[in-house]
Structures are given as structure tokens and as C-alpha cells.
């Protein structure tokens, strides 16, 4: 019998007493020295358990050599890798000095398999552990089979959905009372082997039967599905596990201050439901805790503003001269909640360039609302917009904030600045890096304003008649975890090209400054139809805005896990280049 086989047998014997008690395997080192020791437990499923649907396998492994990999072993066949490095504060307390060293920070693991892949009846389950610090006699990493037990598969039973609630956290785990105020995101994940029940509304948005309850009353349905690559790591066999996240933005000001019970209930397509989690939390709202909140949609961080005719600028003392000047815009949304309706609401939104106030939605004269031409020709009505205003319709926010139907419906703002005017006359912009700030002013006098964004932008000129490409990324979001083959999605518009190639001949995609790959004109995922971009920004030049979308498949598994910087560079029809967007993302491939 191999050496590790003896200890696997010992592990089975020890686990026979209790599925959740830690077992210990001791081995004499090949050379003189103290024996090594593995402390482990497979906490679920228990020996003899009947399983069906999505079978979760959870536990922990502690070993002074370190653990580099854990895989499930079913009926003697090594299968899925588990998601390691799961926090276990209870083990920190139980083993504060593991062999004289600080307790391992992340000894937990979770994995899964589908019971439907197995026949009904008895099967064996164990884990294969690969140790990091030693090698077997043949030079291979040392391994051990641990925790073997018999389980019983019954595929005649339907499993209700399973999942978890990330926010609010569990006060018993965190060791402190959880306080919620204002708009609080209720987030987590939900899975089912038959699928989560959902419908698609007339607006194209998915409404899933994932209900958030406060004190036993349903207050809304969560947004679903949202990216969760960590769940895909733990449940690789379950379709849609990488998009199993949910979120509901709960307006806590609509409830009395004090203790409340928040719960999440999910339904599957067979009509089974389960309360995924419940939390006892404290709602605490007063003038000091409330804040306005929102986002700047355009420009993106690191975006480009530019002036035209820089060699001999004309009419620099006059603002909004669309034929001779270039206009840039700042758009977004802001909402406000308060436990006292008399102090709830946004009074105005203010724009600052490098710390200097230039526009305000409740101001008069040139600083306030006005109708301007954002592009030429001025004979085209699509180029006229109402600028420097708050209260633009934002139906997309109704989906994100269903508890605020009236406020969310008209929460948008739009500022237009004359970049030539600000660059050559007022000098509130200068060539190179600048900062744009947006401030929301509120009715609440205790916290009268909120800084929504302080965003860097690059200001340049159309030297050599080069107009820079502009665009944005829809996916991935800032610091979004991604894995495997991930489709990067966005849009880009550039007018420096002959008719027919939509302004851009190539998009280059860089990861940490190294070229990963490109899209070139003729690729089916470059210059895709973009009616949504045209609807948002009708003043951008046709036909380029009508064919602005792109998709690029990025193989994230080629890179180490962690934070990486993605940069997109455009090459236009006159061979001018500019990097118009960058974004930090998290690669999470268990490597």
C-alpha cells in the first residue's frame, strides 16, 4: 500500500465519528526531523448523506507544507478542482499558531458536482490534495487522498435553489452588528440545476424570481444575472454559474429606524423556493448619514477632450460657436434619499473644471441651462441639445432602483462645454491632464452637497487634422472579476476615414502594456450595428455612430490571477492612433 493510502484509511476512520470534526494525518519525514501533520475536514456532505441536484462539497485543509490544489474524487476518478482560499475565521481562532507559525489565512475550500451526472445509488467521494512544499520520490508533487466517504445519489428529488447573501454580512461571522442606511445594495448569488425562474420585460430587462423581504414582506425583485466568476470556480458544472449574481438597491429610509430582518428568497423553474439567507440588521437613517449618490457616465476616466483649429483658433471669446469650435459633454445621473421627505431631493448639479465652477443647473445666464449646438452643421436638429440641466429621463434607472420610481425616472444631467473657449480664452482647461468634478447640491442642509466624481481627462488639439477616437467599454466594469475566454464589449467612433470603413481600421487590445491581439476592418465583431449608441449620442457623426460597437474575446487564462490593466487603442483611416479607454480588471482563473 502506498504511504498516503495508510493515512487516507486513518482519515476515513476518524471522519466516521463526526463529519464536521477535524481529522489529523501524521507522517514521518523522509529525513530526520519532526513529523508533518495535515488537519482537514470535509464538512459537507456527511458520510452516508443522500444528495441530489447541485451537490456542494465544503471543508478545509491545514498543512505546514502548504496546499497548491484540491480536486474532488468521485468513484476513484479525479474530477473538478475546488475553489480554495475561502476565509475561515473560526479556524484562525481554533489553530492560532499552526506549528509555531501564524494560522493560515485562507484554509477553506468549496466545490461541487451535479448529482444528475451519476446514477442513483451509492457512490464514493473524497478529495485529492496536492501539497506545495514537497515532492514525491519520482519528482512529482506529493499528494494524498483524504476524507473518503459513501454518499447516496437520488435523482428523483428536486432541489430548491441554493445561494448566498454577501451583503449585508452575517453579524455572527463578522462579530458585530450590521448597520444599514440610505440606499443599500443587497447582493449575493443564486443557482439551481433546473434554472432560476425569470421573465423578460418589455424593456428587455430580466426580472428574476429572487425576492428581497424586509420583516417578511416582499419589497422587490433583484437584478439578475450579474457576473460571479468566483461562483463559476466553485460550481463549474452548473450552467450559468458565472452569471449567478443578484443585487437589489434597497431604500432603507422608507422604514423606521431600528432592528429589521432582511431575507432573500429564490424560486426555480419547477416552483421550488428556498430562503437563501436571513440577516438581523439595524436601519439607521438621519441627516448625518444620508448622501446623494450617482455616477458620471461620460467621459470615462482617462477620456479625451479636444479643440479644433488650434493652429489659428477663431472666435475664442465667444462660447458655443459650433461651426468653429468643438464641444464636449459630461453626462450622468444623481439621486437623493432622506428619512424626512421635506429634506429629500437634488436642488442642482454643478460642473467644475480643474476646481473652478463653470456650469450649474440652477444658475442663470451663461452658467445655467441653455439650448446649444453640440455639433455642426447647425441646420441638423439632432445637433441641438438642452445643456447644463438636471431632470433628463433615465428609464434605465427604474430597473436599478425600483423603490424610487419618480426620482429615478428623471435623474439624468447633461453639461456641454466649448473646449476651444475653455482652452484658449478662459484657460480653465489646459493641454494635457485635467480634472472634471461634478457636485450634487441637496435640500438637506446638514450635508448640503456630495462630490459625485473627480475624473481625469486628457485635453488635446486636432493637430494634423487628427480628431481622436472616442468610446467606452460596457464590459468589463472597473475591477470586475473575469475568467476564461471573456468577451470585451464597447463602442468607438472616429471620423478620420473614408466612407465605408466607419472611421476605424483597427483596434488594438493591450494587457499591462503588452499587445494581446487586434480587431481589423472586415472582422465581423468590429463596426457592429449600434442603434443604442446613436440613440444616446445622436449628435455624433453618421455613419460612424451607426456602426460603433465592437467585441473582442480575451483569453484571461494566459495571465496570472490578480489586477491587470486593459487598454484599447484605435487606429483610424488616416493611420492616427490614440488609446481612448483603459480599465483595471481582476483575472480569476485559479492560476
Number of C-alpha atoms within 10 A of each C-alpha: 5 7 9 16 13 14 20 18 16 18 24 18 15 18 25 17 11 15 20 16 15 19 23 18 20 12 14 11 10 8 7 7 8 9 12 14 17 21 17 23 24 29 20 15 20 18 22 14 14 16 21 22 24 22 20 18 22 20 21 21 24 22 20 18 13 16 18 13 17 25 19 22 19 20 14 14 11 15 14 20 22 22 24 24 17 15 15 17 17 10 17 17 10 10 15 14 12 16 12 8 10 11 19 22 13 17 22 22 21 23 23 21 22 18 18 16 11 16 12 15 12 16 16 16 22 23 23 19 19 20 20 16 13 14 13 10 9 7 8 10 15 16 18 19 22 28 26 24 22 18 19 18 23 18 19 10 10 16 20 24 26 23 20 17 21 14 14 20 18 18 14 11 10 10 8 10 13 18 15 21 21 24 23 16 17 20 20 22 25 26 26 25 24 17 17 27 19 16 12 10 9 7 9 8 13 16 17 20 21 29 20 24 18 19 12 12 12 14 16 18 22 29 22 22 21 16 20 21 23 20 23 21 23 24 27 21 16 20 15 20 25 23 19 23 24 23 23 25 22 24 21 22 22 17 13 13 16 12 14 16 15 20 22 26 21 27 24 25 16 13 11 15 19 16 19 19 16 19 19 19 19 19 20 19 23 14 14 10 14 21 23 25 16 18 15 21 14 16 21 20 21 19 21 24 24 22 25 21 16 18 10 6 14 16 14 19 12 12 18 22 22 18 13 17 25 23 25 18 16 20 20 20 24 26 23 26 26 25 22 13 12 9 16 18 18 22 16 20 27 25 24 17 20 18 14 12 15 17 25 24 23 15 15 11 8 12 16 17 21 16 13 20 23 27 24 21 14 15 9 11 12 16 19 18 18 16 23 28 24 26 18 17 15 17 15 12 19 17 22 16 21 19 19 18 13 10 21 25 19 19 22 24 24 23 26 24 23 21 28 32 25 19 20 19 15 12 13 18 23 16 15 13 15 20 18 19 20 26 20 26 22 23 18 24 11 13 15 14 20 18 17 19 16 18 19 18 18 18 20 20 22 15 12 10 12 17 20 24 24 20 24 22 20 10 16 20 14 13 15 17 20 25 21 15 13 17 15 17 16 20 21 26 27 24 24 21 16 12 12 8 18 26 27 28 20 20 23 18 23 18 20 13 11 10 14 14 14 17 20 16 15 11 13 11 16 25 27 16 17 17 15 13 20 19 11 9 13 19 20 20 16 14 16 25 27 21 22 25 24 22 20 19 15 18 14 19 17 13 13 14 17 13 15 18 15 20 19 22 19 28 21 26 19 15 14 15 18 17 21 21 22 21 21 18 20 20 25 21 21 16 12
